[in-house]
Amino acid sequence: AGPMVNIIIAIGLIAATGAADLANAIEISDPTIGLLQRLAATNLFLALFNLVPAFPMDGGRVLRAGLAMWIGQEKATRIAAAIGQIFAFLLGFIGLFSNPMLVFIAIFVYMAAASEAQMTSMAEAARDLKATAAMETKIAAIDRAATVKEAVDLLLATAQDIFPMVDQAGRLHGLLGRPEIVSALQTSAAEAPIAPF
């Protein structure tokens, strides 16, 4: 759809200007070429550039879709991303000797291809997993009578940032977060009760 929009815009501009010769229209500095002609040429160039089979551009996505029919989404994405990264290296190399803007485009293409490949790999790995397999099901609680040292030990032993504070009967008395535990460690003795914080 992206390249098609560029082609439709270019055809509309060509029809509006009546100029079919766009060979020199990409020369932006040439004052004899009209703005609409330059816009038409630029849209045609963008359509062709986007159709290069280098992921994540549209051509790379078409390549991935074609490959995915035969070898699966994950492997197709890896191949398309690798082709996209090779294209990015070539584009960056050309940009070093001609147009520095190509170097920035190459960096974008390389990073986007790597990111897309990583996201697809993660999505494929998690495809058949249930939410319970990815969530924390054991929630550690801090006893209201616990000391600062015990709270710090619990903080270091888990990945939690917030702990429910409960009494001996298991009733909730509030929440204790990482900042409060760190503050208690800085301002109180290790054996002081954590409850006031």
C-alpha positions as CSV (number, residue, x, y, z in Angstrom):
1,A,0.0,0.0,0.0
2,G,2.9,2.4,0.8
3,P,4.5,2.3,-2.7
4,M,1.1,2.3,-4.3
5,V,0.3,5.6,-2.6
6,N,3.5,7.1,-3.9
7,I,2.7,5.9,-7.4
8,I,-0.8,7.3,-7.3
9,I,0.5,10.7,-6.1
10,A,3.1,10.7,-8.9
11,I,0.5,9.8,-11.6
12,G,-1.7,12.6,-10.3
13,L,1.1,15.1,-10.4
14,I,2.2,14.0,-13.9
15,A,-1.4,14.4,-15.1
16,A,-1.7,17.8,-13.5
17,T,1.6,19.1,-15.0
18,G,1.4,17.3,-18.3
19,A,5.1,16.5,-17.9
20,A,6.0,12.9,-18.6
21,D,9.8,13.4,-18.7
22,L,10.9,13.0,-15.1
23,A,14.5,12.0,-15.8
24,N,15.9,15.4,-14.7
25,A,13.3,16.2,-12.2
26,I,15.2,14.8,-9.3
27,E,17.8,17.6,-9.7
28,I,16.4,19.7,-6.9
29,S,18.8,22.6,-7.5
30,D,17.7,23.0,-11.1
31,P,15.5,26.1,-11.2
32,T,14.0,25.2,-14.6
33,I,12.2,22.2,-13.3
34,G,8.9,22.8,-11.6
35,L,8.1,21.9,-8.1
36,L,5.3,19.5,-9.1
37,Q,7.6,17.7,-11.5
38,R,10.1,17.2,-8.7
39,L,7.4,16.0,-6.4
40,A,6.3,13.5,-9.0
41,A,9.9,12.2,-9.5
42,T,10.4,12.0,-5.7
43,N,7.3,9.9,-5.2
44,L,8.3,7.5,-8.0
45,F,11.8,7.3,-6.4
46,L,10.3,6.6,-3.0
47,A,8.0,3.9,-4.5
48,L,11.0,2.2,-6.1
49,F,13.2,2.6,-3.0
50,N,10.5,1.1,-0.8
51,L,10.2,-1.9,-3.1
52,V,13.8,-2.9,-2.7
53,P,13.7,-6.3,-1.0
54,A,15.4,-5.1,2.1
55,F,13.5,-5.6,5.4
56,P,11.9,-3.6,7.0
57,M,11.0,-1.7,3.9
58,D,7.9,-2.7,2.0
59,G,9.8,-4.8,-0.5
60,G,11.4,-6.6,2.4
61,R,8.0,-7.3,3.9
62,V,6.8,-8.7,0.5
63,L,9.9,-10.9,0.4
64,R,9.2,-12.1,4.0
65,A,5.6,-12.9,3.1
66,G,6.7,-14.9,0.1
67,L,9.3,-16.8,2.1
68,A,6.9,-17.4,5.0
69,M,4.6,-19.4,2.8
70,W,7.4,-21.9,2.4
71,I,9.6,-21.8,5.5
72,G,7.5,-20.2,8.2
73,Q,7.3,-16.7,9.7
74,E,10.3,-16.8,12.0
75,K,12.8,-18.2,9.6
76,A,11.5,-15.9,6.8
77,T,11.9,-12.9,9.1
78,R,15.5,-13.9,9.9
79,I,16.4,-14.2,6.2
80,A,14.6,-11.0,5.2
81,A,16.2,-9.1,8.2
82,A,19.7,-10.4,7.2
83,I,19.1,-9.2,3.6
84,G,18.0,-5.9,5.0
85,Q,21.1,-5.6,7.1
86,I,23.3,-6.4,4.1
87,F,21.5,-3.7,2.1
88,A,22.0,-1.3,5.0
89,F,25.8,-2.0,5.0
90,L,25.9,-1.4,1.2
91,L,23.8,1.8,1.5
92,G,26.0,3.1,4.3
93,F,29.2,2.4,2.4
94,I,27.8,4.2,-0.7
95,G,26.8,7.1,1.6
96,L,30.3,7.5,3.0
97,F,31.5,8.4,-0.5
98,S,28.5,10.3,-1.9
99,N,25.6,11.4,0.3
100,P,26.0,11.4,4.2
101,M,22.2,11.2,4.5
102,L,22.4,7.6,3.1
103,V,24.4,6.7,6.2
104,F,21.6,7.7,8.5
105,I,19.1,5.8,6.4
106,A,21.4,2.8,6.5
107,I,21.5,3.0,10.3
108,F,17.8,3.2,10.5
109,V,17.3,0.2,8.1
110,Y,19.9,-1.9,10.0
111,M,18.4,-1.2,13.5
112,A,14.8,-1.6,12.3
113,A,15.6,-5.0,10.7
114,A,17.4,-6.2,13.8
115,S,14.5,-5.1,16.1
116,E,11.8,-6.6,13.9
117,A,13.7,-9.9,13.7
118,Q,14.0,-10.0,17.5
119,M,10.4,-9.2,18.1
120,T,9.3,-11.9,15.7
121,S,11.5,-14.4,17.4
122,M,10.1,-13.5,20.8
123,A,6.5,-13.7,19.4
124,E,7.1,-17.1,17.9
125,A,8.7,-18.4,21.1
126,A,5.7,-17.2,23.1
127,R,3.1,-18.3,20.6
128,D,1.7,-21.3,22.5
129,L,2.4,-20.1,26.0
130,K,-0.4,-19.1,28.4
131,A,-0.4,-15.9,30.3
132,T,0.2,-17.8,33.6
133,A,3.5,-19.0,32.2
134,A,4.8,-15.5,31.9
135,M,3.4,-13.9,35.0
136,E,4.6,-13.9,38.6
137,T,2.4,-16.2,40.6
138,K,4.4,-16.2,43.9
139,I,4.0,-12.9,45.6
140,A,6.2,-12.4,48.6
141,A,4.8,-10.5,51.6
142,I,6.5,-8.7,54.4
143,D,5.5,-9.5,58.0
144,R,4.4,-6.3,59.8
145,A,6.8,-7.3,62.6
146,A,9.8,-7.7,60.2
147,T,13.0,-5.8,60.7
148,V,14.7,-3.6,58.1
149,K,17.3,-6.3,57.5
150,E,14.6,-8.9,56.8
151,A,12.8,-6.5,54.4
152,V,16.1,-5.8,52.6
153,D,16.8,-9.6,52.4
154,L,13.4,-10.1,50.8
155,L,13.9,-7.2,48.4
156,L,17.2,-8.7,47.2
157,A,15.8,-12.3,47.0
158,T,12.9,-11.4,44.7
159,A,12.2,-9.3,41.6
160,Q,9.3,-7.5,43.2
161,D,9.3,-3.7,43.7
162,I,6.2,-3.6,46.0
163,F,5.4,-5.9,48.9
164,P,2.1,-6.4,50.7
165,M,2.6,-5.9,54.4
166,V,0.6,-8.4,56.4
167,D,0.1,-9.3,60.1
168,Q,0.3,-12.7,61.7
169,A,-3.3,-13.4,60.6
170,G,-2.5,-12.6,57.0
171,R,-4.5,-9.3,57.0
172,L,-3.2,-6.6,54.7
173,H,-1.9,-3.5,56.4
174,G,-0.6,-1.6,53.4
175,L,2.1,-1.8,50.7
176,L,5.8,-1.3,51.1
177,G,7.8,-0.3,48.0
178,R,11.5,-0.5,47.1
179,P,12.1,3.3,47.8
180,E,10.6,2.9,51.4
181,I,12.8,-0.1,52.1
182,V,16.0,1.7,50.8
183,S,15.1,4.8,52.8
184,A,14.6,2.6,55.9
185,L,18.0,1.0,55.3
186,Q,19.7,4.4,55.1
187,T,18.0,6.0,58.1
188,S,17.6,3.1,60.5
189,A,19.5,0.3,62.1
190,A,19.2,-3.1,60.5
191,E,17.3,-4.5,63.5
192,A,14.8,-1.7,63.6
193,P,11.2,-2.6,62.7
194,I,10.1,-1.9,59.1
195,A,6.5,-1.2,60.0
196,P,6.7,2.6,60.7
197,F,8.0,3.1,57.1
